[in-house]
Every structure is written in C-alpha cells, then in structure tokens.
C-alpha cells in the first residue's frame, strides 16, 4: 500500500464472530508487521510492487488461473487483471506471497507457476470449516516473465471472497534490480 505521513493501519476483529488470540509468555503466534520498502530517500526511482485480492467466490476447475479482481497496489503496472498474471516489468529479485481461503467445507490447493514452471504449492483442508493456506518465495525473474497462481490440475477448488472480506491475496515486490530498465 502506498501510505502518506500520518496514515494509520490497524487490525480489527470482525464484530459478528467470536474472536480470540492465543499468546503466552515467550510464545508469539500473532504478529502485525509493516515494512517501508520505498521512500523518496531510498533513491528508488521506479518501485515495482503489486497486491491483488479476490472479492467474490470463484470456482477453479482443474488448473485454472485465479482471477484476482481487486488491485490493491500496482506500482510498475506489472499485475495484469485480465489474466491474473504478474508480468515482470524489470529483471530483478522479487519476493512473492499468496494466500487463500476455501469456501466452507472445501479443500484448497493452489500452485504458483513462473511461465510454465511449477514453483510451489499451498494446501489446506478443513472438512467442517474454511481451510486456508499460503506460501512465499524469493525468485530471480526477467522482464516479460509471467507469474501466476492456479488451482491444482485434477482438483475443483472453490475460493472464498467478499468485497469486505478479502482473504485471497497475491502480492510481490522487487527487492533488487538486476539491470536498469530500457529508456
């Protein structure tokens, strides 16, 4: 997210549900963390970062791409909402994260692909509730590479999303540029 001086970010429990967090001395299970990735002082002229979410339930029959419908951040214009792909705008090392929540009682099994190469998976199963899972990776990528999240082939995945409940997220940020963009 792009923030300005004085902006406030917080985590709020949903009032319609019973909520509890577990914690004990010496045991940290829940954290809220933020990182400043780019600032005017950092000297990064053209930051590249994206975050897209899902605001509706979708079905992913056998290997279909997740079509994230809400762009939260798209610095560098690498995220393509029409395909669900992040198209790398500049050679570099990128940190990527995705997380999803299944529809009630459904299995959730997603896979991350760079071009047509499998990278990693996120799997969750909870027969009587919502299953969630996510994964992260740091990748060296080249301009024009395409990164996407898909449902696992052979599986019918149903992901949960609502306009005010965005659990399914696909995000990335360039950590280091490998070369300067063409002028």
C-alpha positions as MATLAB code, in Angstrom:
seq = 'XXXXXXXXXXXXXXXXXXXXXXXXXXXXXXXXXXXXXXXXXXXXXXXXXXXXXXXXXXXXXXXXXXXXXXXXXXXXXXXXXXXXXXXXXXXXXXXXXXXXXXXXXXXXXXXXXXXXXXXXXXXXXXXXXXXXXXXXXXXXXXXXXXXXXXXXXXXXXXXXXXXXXXXXXXXXXXXXXXXXXXX';
ca = [
       0.000    0.000    0.000;
       1.153    3.490   -0.652;
       0.966    5.481    2.568;
       1.397    9.105    3.477;
       2.804   10.567    6.699;
       0.153   10.310    9.409;
      -1.772    7.388    7.835;
      -2.888    4.714   10.313;
      -3.137    0.969    9.666;
      -4.679   -1.432   12.158;
      -6.150   -4.910   12.500;
      -9.789   -5.042   13.570;
     -11.707   -8.127   14.680;
     -14.980   -8.770   12.875;
     -17.795   -7.971   15.295;
     -20.140  -10.748   14.037;
     -17.782  -13.547   15.138;
     -16.324  -14.767   18.390;
     -12.637  -13.868   18.189;
      -9.715  -14.842   20.331;
      -5.961  -14.688   20.011;
      -3.638  -17.006   21.863;
      -0.480  -15.805   23.481;
       1.722  -16.793   26.382;
       4.996  -15.564   27.819;
       7.751  -16.441   25.379;
       5.309  -17.645   22.690;
       4.435  -15.304   19.822;
       1.793  -16.661   17.445;
       0.212  -13.500   16.118;
       2.127  -10.536   14.743;
       1.325   -7.374   12.844;
       4.287   -6.213   10.804;
       4.910   -3.482    8.287;
       7.960   -2.691    6.210;
       8.952    0.502    4.407;
      10.065   -0.749    1.011;
      10.478    2.512   -0.888;
      10.731    6.153    0.071;
      11.949    9.320   -1.612;
      15.102    8.985    0.484;
      15.739    5.412   -0.728;
      16.637    6.609   -4.209;
      14.352    4.025   -5.863;
      13.006    5.924   -8.854;
      10.525    3.327  -10.134;
       9.461    0.873   -7.419;
       7.797   -2.369   -8.521;
       5.220   -3.891   -6.189;
       1.779   -5.409   -6.581;
      -1.006   -6.783   -4.444;
      -4.305   -8.110   -5.752;
      -7.217   -9.720   -3.932;
     -10.398  -11.651   -4.511;
     -13.753  -10.015   -3.650;
     -16.059  -12.892   -4.670;
     -16.295  -16.668   -4.536;
     -14.761  -18.363   -7.569;
     -14.509  -21.942   -8.782;
     -11.215  -23.125  -10.284;
     -11.809  -26.265  -12.311;
      -8.636  -28.295  -12.984;
      -5.696  -25.920  -13.194;
      -7.487  -22.632  -13.848;
      -5.726  -19.335  -13.009;
      -7.003  -17.384  -10.014;
      -8.516  -14.198  -11.464;
      -7.914  -11.654   -8.708;
     -10.453   -8.888   -9.245;
      -9.276   -6.146   -6.882;
      -5.974   -4.419   -7.480;
      -4.735   -3.006   -4.181;
      -1.299   -1.883   -5.366;
       0.245   -1.996   -8.839;
       3.415    0.113   -8.768;
       5.211   -0.526  -12.057;
       1.972   -1.819  -13.676;
       3.109   -5.456  -13.676;
      -0.133   -7.048  -12.498;
      -2.498   -7.896  -15.372;
      -6.078   -8.121  -14.079;
      -7.287   -9.648  -17.375;
      -5.097  -12.769  -16.969;
      -4.366  -12.845  -13.209;
      -0.642  -12.819  -14.078;
       2.159  -10.668  -12.755;
       4.192   -9.775  -15.852;
       7.698   -8.864  -14.699;
       8.496   -5.305  -15.848;
      12.219   -5.395  -14.972;
      14.895   -8.036  -14.348;
      15.400   -8.491  -10.635;
      14.965  -10.454   -7.446;
      11.366  -10.468   -6.216;
       9.629  -11.573   -3.024;
       6.264  -13.216   -3.800;
       3.445  -14.256   -1.452;
      -0.006  -15.723   -1.967;
      -2.657  -16.850    0.492;
      -6.211  -18.113    0.027;
      -9.294  -19.283    1.886;
     -11.565  -22.056    0.613;
     -15.332  -21.951    0.600;
     -16.885  -23.628    3.681;
     -16.062  -27.354    3.757;
     -13.964  -27.273    0.572;
     -10.337  -28.262    0.025;
      -7.924  -25.508   -1.083;
      -4.910  -26.438   -3.234;
      -3.118  -23.750   -5.216;
       0.144  -23.729   -7.150;
       2.492  -20.931   -8.173;
       3.938  -21.008  -11.703;
       6.702  -18.943  -13.301;
       5.938  -19.082  -17.021;
       5.061  -22.814  -17.252;
       7.432  -23.932  -14.478;
       5.957  -25.107  -11.164;
       7.412  -23.202   -8.169;
       5.466  -24.211   -5.014;
       2.046  -25.062   -3.529;
      -0.348  -24.007   -0.785;
      -2.745  -26.636    0.564;
      -5.488  -26.528    3.170;
      -8.295  -28.883    4.153;
     -10.822  -28.403    6.948;
     -13.943  -30.544    6.413;
     -16.289  -28.541    8.664;
     -14.919  -25.016    8.278;
     -12.903  -22.817    5.928;
      -9.414  -24.023    5.007;
      -6.644  -21.511    4.411;
      -3.057  -21.746    3.312;
      -0.359  -19.654    1.704;
       3.228  -19.766    0.582;
       6.082  -17.409   -0.237;
       9.200  -17.496   -2.367;
      12.052  -15.245   -3.481;
      12.707  -15.527   -7.235;
      15.142  -14.136   -9.771;
      12.973  -13.149  -12.750;
      13.481  -11.497  -16.112;
      11.447   -8.820  -17.852;
       8.446  -10.438  -19.566;
       8.316  -13.493  -17.271;
       4.760  -14.353  -16.205;
       3.937  -15.414  -12.646;
       0.505  -16.858  -11.826;
      -1.445  -18.708   -9.137;
      -3.537  -21.678  -10.352;
      -5.804  -24.280   -8.856;
      -4.176  -27.720   -8.885;
      -4.891  -29.772  -12.014;
      -7.425  -32.527  -11.394;
      -8.968  -30.657   -8.452;
     -12.077  -28.462   -8.312;
     -11.179  -25.628   -5.961;
     -13.693  -23.065   -4.660;
     -12.141  -19.929   -3.134;
     -13.970  -17.572   -0.778;
     -14.104  -13.818   -1.162;
     -16.413  -10.906   -0.450;
     -15.973   -7.156   -1.074;
     -15.463   -6.596    2.659;
     -13.657   -9.921    3.315;
     -10.540  -10.259    1.128;
      -8.685  -13.400    2.209;
      -7.242  -14.458   -1.143;
      -4.173  -12.338   -1.917;
      -1.364  -12.431   -4.489;
       1.487   -9.979   -3.790;
       5.044   -9.271   -4.801;
       7.771   -6.691   -4.566;
      11.092   -6.246   -6.340;
      13.848   -6.431   -3.747;
      16.795   -5.773   -6.070;
      17.020   -4.704   -9.706;
      19.365   -6.715  -11.932;
      19.758   -4.009  -14.558;
      18.317   -0.619  -15.367;
      15.083   -0.524  -17.386;
      15.415    0.410  -21.042;
      14.907    4.098  -21.693;
];
